[in-house]
Amino acid sequence: MEKLTSKKLMNMWAEYWTQNGHQKIDGASLIPNDNSVLFTTAGMQPLIPYLMGEPHPKGKRVFSIQPCLRTNDIEDVGDNRHHTMFFMLGNWSIGDYFKDDAIKWSYNFLTNEKWLAIPKEKLAVTVFEGDERVPRDEKSANLWKECGIPENRIFYFPKKDNWWEIGGGVGPCGPDTEIFYDTGKPACGPNCDPSCDCGKWVEIWNNVFMEFVVEKAGDPLKKLPQQNVDTGMGMERVVSVLNGFKSTYQNDCFEDAISVLEELSGKKFDFEQQDGKPFAVICDHIRASVFLLGDQKPTVPSNVGQGYILRRLIRRAVNCTRRLGINAQDLTKVAECFIEFYKDEFPNFVTKRDFILSELEKEIEKFNKALDGGLKEFSHITKDMKEGDTIDGKTAFRLFDTFGFPKELTVELAGEKGLKVDICGFDAAFKEHQQKSRDNSGAMFKGGVGQTNSEEEQILVARLHSATHLLHAALRKVIGPTAEQRGSNITPERLRFDFVCDHKMTDEEIKKVEEIVNDSIKANVPITCEEMSVEEAKNSGAIGIFESKYGDKVKVYTMGQFSKEICGGPHANSTGELGTFKITKEESSSSGIRRIKAILVK
Ligand code: SER
């Protein structure tokens, strides 16, 4: 087959579903109509009222090519497969066909010579194994067998893998069947299957059989008045695996942007190497920024809501220009590549070209000014320091608070001069500031121009940080004391926690961990901090990393009888603030280390 480009795939999608009696619905805004979520995160989102029973003006069979934006993995962007904005190709039956046609048509689109022509040996599918509410999905498994998928390529997985629901669990939902592409990489071990993250298996398409609804949090599952099909195919991923790319950034939509960056920087984008990261981050974040600014409901950078995310995307891209040694204002040249590439499908981008570029310019300028001020201050602070000295936490925090200087930038610049930064002190100053502004007036979003984190985000991070301690303690109860921490990363949207564990956690284990954490939250105990020597901390039974990196005294955070851990903070004030804890992913991180991602919902 000739090379599959994203444009070609989009055209095929439209042709295929039109042939099968579907009407095209135009891509909806990235900003949803209801305000339960910040962005459109799936093609089905604009269709929720219809999936719940309202008649759709275009009938019972529709398809779309929907730009989506997800920020929960923003820190992972820069590797070979994560994106914030991506295109989801979807087809829907709104109370019309169900499993038979959906599976038959999916199989045909994937394998037929006229369409994607994937050899069937390259495919594997997963189906729902059933639980106490809904039986095992034998029907879907049998349909796959009839298509010609052999039994050893059909996997039954539990709720966390093969049940689709909107984040938080309220709304239409149902079992799904996911289709995976075998990249041909050798299996990572005897248990390597499509639930494994080793890179052998890539999920390319999801068919959700949406016949249930949860009306409000805590309600039992109810049948919807109709049976729906909701599918989603990640465009960037499919193009990438079918071309055998090493990275989704080899997609045709990024080609021009990458050429511009290569020319400006004199560097080559190595798709597999860590130093390729700034290229990928810029490509992703600037494409997302063009889509947000050029949207039918445009977002502009600000300190709240969607505007804050846009600000964060642009500023992260600016930070990457430093790493490539290019002028930040040249990001507008990258934006122009995307305007040009998408101009046929998104004519808005052309009419709003000046607006998109000038908003981008303004935000870059604002951030640059703040950074310039910060750089001067940094030179001033460090001029009399000598190698091995430490910048104290309060000073590092002032750089952040007054000049919008990201903590990582301070650490990086300090490193260049052989200096250290008191991170623990930074976090303490951060916490103190957070407390003050909370006491001040409840004006959550008062942050100045240079501020990189809104007050709201700081609070979210502190809560997730406290949830991380509870998770750590719960894992040690469920898996055993060997479940030591191996890594942790928190964004305002989610926590990520790596720990020692020699097996994939079972559903029961995950449920148990969630229960323990939620019980500790319900108990609403205060979160207190004490300073003590490492020796005292050890004797008090605190867990954590004992090598005293930051001097003799360490801080120990206690949450009632639930958790006692060495840590620099910041944390929430009491566990009751955290809401409801939910594990969204459990996967392998490396050999013998598992990784959990989790969120807090209200
Ligand atoms: N809603 C499903 C998903 O997001 C299929 O579209 O994967």
Boltz pocket constraint, residues with backbone or C-beta under 6 A from the ligand:
constraints:
  - pocket:
      binder: B
      contacts: [[A, 41], [A, 42], [A, 43], [A, 44], [A, 90], [A, 164], [A, 206], [A, 207], [A, 208], [A, 230], [A, 231], [A, 232], [A, 233]]
      max_distance: 6.0
